[in-house]
């Protein structure tokens, strides 16, 4: 009977019209009594449109125009953007229990990641078990146990710069991939051209582009998933990614089956605890692989940003080098145990995170209840984005925000300030679990590079400090700097000699 009624085009049209009417009626009736935060007017029937590339910069302009919290609409969905520090603390931190969830991500989350990438996994049992497993290996006290791996790999990074300083960005990528592959699988790639490094970088590039706000319209209009071939690029990417992660973990399984003496690693831990953690084979492979991927991408970019800042802001670099010369001297390279004695160096790292954050746009959260902020309401179900780029440019807390100024992170007594943050690793209960490892890597590599080398801008090839990739995890575009050894008359050989036994 129903099929016969719907076979008449007029009846079908009536059903569609009524469905749309009741959908808008439900949305209107569920709107909060308090108004939404202000925002730019919709420029089409489908809401606000903006370029996916560098959306975080567009959001900063809207923050300046509409205030610290503003509203966008895409389709029937609201996006609330947080762009100032106090608002981020009030909403993203204090209301963090109601912002643990993620909005539906059909493109990057479901299709490309198979619902198994912890960064994009919605709140629920799967998220809890994935997060629980990650925290076991990435909590602060674990970083100390990994310091030998970080130091040995940083040693090779410095030697790579000595051998070919022109490729400093590739060396940073190799360092980052080596560290995280060692932690994830217990093995270290020897060069940037290593097939495993190249394969994971392909996957990360694909992920970074897929996660940009508005990059895939299917996240706004879910019916697009049913169009044949529309998601094939992401489906093929998922197959490549899952195959890579499973192959890497299988290598660990094979070593364990042969009773070989293999180093501790996250992959080995997951295999041993798989049943206890309640993970299936694909989840286990993806969890280890996601750690490898995410950690490699962000750490490499952070190291290169620090090099860029050192070249473009010689006064800030000079203060770090003066501290290194005074506290460490020229007889040995700095180590992790020196961190508390090097506040200028740590301030330089914090400022590099703020100045050019790797995850500039942040990642969307989902409100699981109405959140009241002042005279406005962030409605349940809306996407909430902490725009890291804007939060770190809050003029109230970061005067002259475009200037690279590490001194803003120091107290008058020369200690690291505890009262400000720029949130480079995200917000609330979805903060990046690898933040401590990434910070440790950024610190040791910045300290070593500024201890061993003078880094300067090439006067014939000025650096564009806003030239970054368009992906969600942004990397500086290729840029030139001049490395000069600063360990006396020995030149490059003196640097090589200084690192002969470092971390060994």
N, C-alpha and C positions, 0 to 999 in steps of 0.2 A: 504493500500500500504506500509506504513512505517513498520507495524507489519510484513508483509510478508518479507520485506528486512532484518529485524533484526532477522528473524527466521533462516537465514543462518549464521552459526557460523563464517564464514569468514568475512561477512559484520559486524557482531557484534564486532569482534576483531578489524576491521578497525576503527569503531566508537570509541572504547575505546582508541586505540592508538592515534587517532586524537584529542580526548578530552584531553588526558594527554599532548600531544604536545602543544596544544593551551593554556592549563593551565600554563605550564612552560613558554611559550612565554609571556603570560600576566604578570607573576611574574617578568620575566627578564626585560620586557619593563617598568615595574612600579618601578624598583629599582632606588633608589636615585642616583644622579650623584656623591655625596660624598660617601666615603666608610662607611661600617658599623664599629662600634667599633671592635677591634680585639677580638679574643676569641679562645678557644680550637677547633681544627679541628674536624669535624664530624667523629664519629667512626663507622657509619653504614649508609646505604642508608636513614635511617629514621632520621638522625641527631645525636645529642649528647645524650648519655645515662648517667644517674647517678641515684644513689639510692634515692628514695623518702625520706627515713629516714635521718634526719640531713643534708638535701641538703644545708642548709645555711652554714654549716661548709665546705662542698666541695666548695661552692661558694667563701668563704673567701680565700681558697688556690688558686683558679683561679684569684681572685682579686689581690693577691700578685704576680701572674705570668703575668697577662695580663693588669693590670692597673685598675683604679677606675671605669671604665665602660667597660663591655665586653659582647660579643654576643654569644648566644647559638641558635641552630636550633633544632626544634622538628617537624618532618613532613615538612610541607610547612610554618610553623610558626616560626617567630623570637622571641626570648626572650632576652631582654636587661637587664642586671643586674647592679645595681648601688651599689658600695661597699665602697665609701668614702664620708666624710662629705661635702666637697665643691661641689662635683658632685651632691650629693643629694639636696643641696640647689639650685644649678644652674638648675637642671632638674626637680626634684620632686616638688620643691616649686615654683620657678620662672615660670615654664611652667605648673603649676598645672591646669590651665584652660583647657589644652589640654590632661590632664591625669585623668580626672574625671571618665571616663568610665572604665568598667571592661571587660576583655576578656570573650568570651563565656565559661561558666562553666556548662557543661552538667551534670557532676557528682554531685558536691556539691551544685551548684547554682540552676539548673533547676530541677534535679531529687530529691535530698535530701531535698532541701528547697522550692521546688515548685515555684521558682522565686520570693519568698517573703521575703527572708532574706536580710535586708538592706546592710549588709556587702558585699554581692555578687551581688546585683541587678545592672544591667547595668544602665548607665546614661539615663535619660529620665523622663517622667512624673511620673511614679511609684516611681522612686528613689527620686524625688523632694518632693512628698507628704509624703513619709515615713520619709525622713530626716527632713522635716519641723515639723512633729509631735514629733520626738525624741528631737529635739533641744528645744522645748517648756519646756521640763522637765529636761534636762540635761545641760543647760547652767550654767556658773559659779555661777551666783547669786542664782540659785536653790539649790546649794550644801549647803548653809547656812541653808536653811529651812529644809534640811534633816539631819542636824547634830545631832538632838536628837535621831533619829533612829540609826544612825551610832554609837553614844556613848552608847546607851542601848545595842546594839548588841555586841559592843566591850567589854562591861562589862561582858557579858555572856561568851565571848571568853576567857577572863582572868580567870574567875571562872572555865571554862572547863579545862584549863591548870592546875589549882590547883588540880582539881579532878583526872586528868589522863594525866600527861605531856607526856607520851609515844605516845599518839595519837595526837600530836600537829598539824600534817598535816590535819587530819580529822576535827579537831576543826576549822582550817582556812577555810576549805571548807564549814563547817556549817555556820560560820560567813558570808562568802561571799554570800551563798545561802539565808541566812536569810535577809541580807540587801536588796538584789535585789528583793526577793520575797515580802518584805514589800513595796518597792517602786513600784513594778509592780502590786501587787494584794492586798496590805494592810494587809498581814498576815505574821507571822513569824514562821518558823518551829522550833521545840524545840530540835532536835538532828540531827546528821549526818545520822542516820538510817531512818529519815522521808521518807516515800515513794515518796513524791514529789521531795525531794533532790536527792534521788537515781535515779528517772526516768530522771530528767534533766541531771544528770551526765552521764547517758548512752547515751543520745542524744548528749551531748557535745563531748564525746569520739569518737563517730561515725563521727561527723562533723570534728573534728580535724584531723582524719586520712584521711578523704575524701579530705581535702583541701591541702594536701601536694603536692608540684610540682611533676607531673608525677605519682601520686598514681593511677589514673584511665586513662588508655590509650584512653578512649573515648573522652577526652578533646583534644587530638592530632589527633585522627582519628574518627571523629563524626559518621561515618557509623556503628561503633560498637554498637550504641544505638539500632540498628534494630535487633541485635542478640537476639533471645528469651532467657529470663532469665538472661542476662548479668548484668542488672541493678536492679535485684530483691532485692538485699540486701538494696540498697538505696531507692527503692520504698517502701519497708516495713518500713524502717527507717522514711521516710517522713510521712507515715500513723500514726506511733506511735507518732512522734513529733507533728504533727498537732492535733491529738486527745488530747494530753497532754495540749497543749496551749489553745485549745478551752474549755476543761474542767475547766481549771483554770479561764479563763475569764468568763465562765458561772456562776461560783461561785460568782463573783462580780455582774453580772447581777441579780442573784437571790436575793442577799442582797439588791440591789437597788430597786428591785420590791417589796420587803417586807418593804420598807421605813425604813430599819435599819440604825442606825448611824454608818457609816463605815468611816475609815480614808481615807484621800486623797491618791490616787495612780494613777500611769500611766494608769492602766486598766480602772479605773473609768473615768478618763479624756477622754480616747479614746472612751468609750461607749457614753459619753455625747456629744462628738464632732464628732462622726463617720460620720454623713452626711456632716457636714461642711468640714471635712478633705477628703471626697471622698473615704473612705475606705470600701471595702466589708467585710463580716464577717470573712473570712479567713485571709485577710490582717490585720485586726484589731487584731485577735488572735495571728498571727505570729509576729506582731510588738511588742506587749507586751511580748510575749514569748521569742523573740530574745533578748530583753533587759535583761530579766531574765537570759537567758543562757549565753550570751557573758560576761556580767558583772560578773557573778558568777565565771566563769572559770578563767578569767584573774586575778581577785582580789585575789582569793585563792592562785594561783601560786605566785603572787608577794609577798604576806605575808610570804609564806614559803621560798622564796629566801632570804628575809631579815633575817629570822632566821638562814638560812644556812650561810650567810655572817657574822652574829654576832658570830657564833660559830667558824668559820674558821679564822676570822681576829679580834683577841681580842683587838688589839690596836685601830682599828677603832671603835669597840664597846665601849671601855673605854672612848674615847673622847665624844661620845654621852652621856654616863652615867654621866660624869663630868658636861656636860652642863645641863642635866636634874636636877642633884642635886643642881647646883648653881642657876638655873632660877626657878625651880619648888619647889625644896625641897622634903622632905619625908612626908609632912602633907596631900597632896592631889595629885591625879593623874593628868597628863597633859590633856589639853582639846584643842579643835580646836582654841580657841582664843589665845592659846600660840604659834601658828605656826610661826608667825613673829619673835618671840623671841628665836626660836630654829633652827638656820641655820645649826648647825652640824647635827641635826636629819634629816632635810630636805635634806641635802647633802648626808646623808647615804641612803635615799630613792632614790634619783636621781641615785646614783651609783649602787644601786641594780637593778634598771631598765636597766642601761647600761650593767652591768657585765653579767647578765643572763636574757636577755629580754624574756618576755613570748611569744610574737609573733616574734621569732628570725628571721624567713625568710621573714617577711612582707607578703603582699598580692598583687597579680599582678594588675597593672593598664593597660589601653589600650590607646595607642597614637592615637588621632583623627586627627593628622596632622603630617607631617614630622617635627621633632625637631632637629635643628642643635646644636651640642655641639662641640665646637672647630672645628677640621677638620673632624669630623664624623657626620653621620646622623642617627638618630633613626627614622626608617620609619613608616609612618602612618599604623596603624593596628597591629603593634607589641605589644607584652606584655612587660611591663616595671616593674621590681621588684626592690624596694628599700630594699636591704638585711640589715635589722636592725642589725643583728649580726655583719656584717662587718663595717657598718657605725660607730657603737660604738667601733670599734677596729682600727679606723684610727690613726696610730701612730703620725701623725702630731698634732692632737688635744688631743689625749688620750695616752700619753707616757706610756710604760709598760702596755698595755691594759689588760693583763690577771690578773693583780693585782687589788684587790678591794681597791680603794683609794678614799674615799669621799672628801678628801681635794682638788681634782681637780675641784670640783664644787664651790669652795669658792674663793672670791677675797682676796687680802692681808688684807682688812679691815674686813674680816669675813662675808661678805654678799654673798648670792647666786648669782653666775655668770649668766648673761643674754646673753652672747655671744656664748655659745655652747649648742648644743642639741644632744641627741642620738636617737631621734625619736622612742621611744618605742610604741607609739600609732599610728604610721603610718604617712603618708605624705599628704601635700596639702589639697585638698578639700574632700579627703576620710579619713581624720584623724578620729579616733574613737570618736564618740560623747560622750562616757562615760568616757573620759580621766580624767575629773575633779573629778568625783565620785571615780574612781579607785585610783587616787593620794591621795585623802582625806582619803580613807580607808587604804591605805598603810602607810600614815603618822601616823594616830592615833593608829593603831595597833603596828607599830614599836616603837613609843614613849612609849606606855603603857607597852609593853613587856620588853623593856630595862629599863624602870623605875622600874617595879615590880620584874623583875627576872634578875639574871645573867645567861647567856646562854653560854654553853661551849661544845666543841667537846668531845665525849666519847673516851678516849685514847685507848680503846679496840676495837673500831669500827669507824675507820676513815671515813670521808665523802668524797665520790667521787663527786666533784663539777661539773663534766660533765655528771653525770648520770641523764638524763632527759627522759621523755616519747618522743616517736617519732612523736607525733601529732603536728599540726600547732600551737596550743596553748600549749606550753610545760609546764609540771609540773615536779618538782624534784621527782625522784624516792624516795621511803621511805628511810629516814635517821634518825639516832639517835642523839639527843643532850641531854645535862643535864641541866635542869632548877633548879635554886637555888633561893629561896626568898631572896630579898635584902632590906627588910624594917625593919631591926633591929632584935631583939631577938624573935619576935613573930612568925617567920617562915611563914608557909602557912596560918595560921589563921590571921596573920597581913595583908597579901595580900587580903584575903577575906573581912576583916573588911574595908580595904581601898576602896573597890569597892562596899560596901553595898548599897550606895545611888547614885553611879556614873551614871549620865545620866538619873536619874529618875525624 
